[in-house]
Amino acid sequence: MNEEEIISLENKYLASTYSKLPLIVAKGRGATLWDANGREYIDCMGGYGVAIVGHCNPRVIDAVKAQAEKLITCHGSHYNEVRAMLLDRLVSISPAKMNRVFLSNSGAEAVEAAIKIARKYSRRPEIVAMTGSYHGKTLGALSATWSPRYREPFQPLLPEVKFTPFGDPEKARAAVSNKTAAVIVEAIQGETGIKPAPDGFLQELREICDKNNSLLIIDEIQTGFGRTGRMWASEHWKVDPDIMCLSKAIAGGLPMGATLARDDVMASMRTGDHSSTFGGNPLSCAAATAVIDYILDEGLVERAAKMGAIFKDGLERLAEKYRVAREARGLGLMLALEMRFDIHDMLLNGLKERVVILYSGKNILRFLPPLVITEKQIVRVLEVLDRLIKTEEKTRFEN
Ligand SMILES: Cc1ncc(COP(=O)(O)O)c(C=O)c1O
């Protein structure tokens, strides 16, 4: 198929729910992508933060190939060795007490399960979520997602979901009561511009939840698996959740979601209360085990901290150098550069310069590269950004 045919078939048949950029991705390796014409790009998007161990990581490929030849599907009502292995690995790297797991297929599903578990355990209906939050677009997860643009066309959603300002402990104290099943929070908000929780906020939420016998759900779907320079972003603030949601990077690009919970919390879920045909399938489990082993063996968490510091330093320098740049933010390799204008053209110009960048809101450049990105690639990305921003500055300030 030629480029025009690929684009026209996708445009003709795929539900038009995605905002598309003109890039046909044909191949990936590490932090490098190639388009249908063999042109090479540095990938700072990582499939929306999925490709943490790099595209087509050889250990993930080997694990998937070997498993595909043995068994691809195995329902949760039977036992399976790779699933057992993954559960053991996952629990061993997870925060204290996160030792029961429900396996699903996506981030939104991980959140759906978390909401059901919290309601069942507490026998309370109310969920307190944060302004600026993003937890997915299925109806339950959407109910806890802040953006009115995403929520309003689909009302009525879950009743008894309240929003409280992200980062304001006093407002949270007022919002949470003995009616609250759980508070759900991202340690660093990803979709609303890479906003880390202000120091002390997560600790205060922990205390507020304990006081009201409410559960604390931490959504680590974008931040987990070393992305922020710690295995879990909540470690930066030394706060343990009661329920944790995972997805994106977990299976190296294969679909998987995981909801982890304290033993006693998960014990409230009985046979038949929740299930998923594909959840915990052997192919994704084999991939996820390889991902965890690779992260640990190759020291990717430390690498994210080191490469992230180099990348962020460069972004901070750009923010100082140009008036059109407002602020650099983030931790590890979860970074943003907030601009003073709509960055859509910058994303297109980035593609012309062979760098794939993600947005996070209209004026914020977001960087979620694979953690295997090299220093040389980061330097090149920073050079490209410098050129692109210089052009924007000229058109905006010198005309
Ligand atoms: C923090 C967070 N939660 C939930 C989700 C939803 O995940 P999915 O798109 O796999 O449903 C996302 C996706 O971007 C996310 O960033």
The ligand as an SDF file (V2000), in Angstrom:
LIG
                    3D

 16 16  0  0  0  0  0  0  0  0999 V2000
   -3.0310    8.7450   34.1600 C   0  0  0  0  0  0  0  0  0  0  0  0
   -3.8480    7.9850   33.1500 C   0  0  0  0  0  0  0  0  0  0  0  0
   -4.8770    7.2340   33.5620 N   0  0  0  0  0  0  0  0  0  0  0  0
   -5.6280    6.5390   32.6870 C   0  0  0  0  0  0  0  0  0  0  0  0
   -5.3770    6.5770   31.3260 C   0  0  0  0  0  0  0  0  0  0  0  0
   -6.2620    5.8070   30.3900 C   0  0  0  0  0  0  0  0  0  0  0  0
   -5.5560    4.7740   29.7640 O   0  0  0  0  0  0  0  0  0  0  0  0
   -6.1170    4.0960   28.4200 P   0  0  0  0  0  0  0  0  0  0  0  0
   -5.9580    5.0940   27.3220 O   0  0  0  0  0  0  0  0  0  0  0  0
   -5.2240    2.8900   28.2380 O   0  0  0  0  0  0  0  0  0  0  0  0
   -7.5160    3.7090   28.6770 O   0  0  0  0  0  0  0  0  0  0  0  0
   -4.3240    7.3700   30.8550 C   0  0  0  0  0  0  0  0  0  0  0  0
   -4.0580    7.4670   29.4070 C   0  0  0  0  0  0  0  0  0  0  0  0
   -3.4350    8.3700   28.9070 O   0  0  0  0  0  0  0  0  0  0  0  0
   -3.5360    8.0930   31.7830 C   0  0  0  0  0  0  0  0  0  0  0  0
   -2.5350    8.8760   31.3780 O   0  0  0  0  0  0  0  0  0  0  0  0
  1  2  1  0
  2  3  1  0
  2 15  2  0
  3  4  2  0
  4  5  1  0
  5  6  1  0
  5 12  2  0
  6  7  1  0
  7  8  1  0
  8  9  2  0
  8 10  1  0
  8 11  1  0
 12 13  1  0
 12 15  1  0
 13 14  2  0
 15 16  1  0
M  END
$$$$
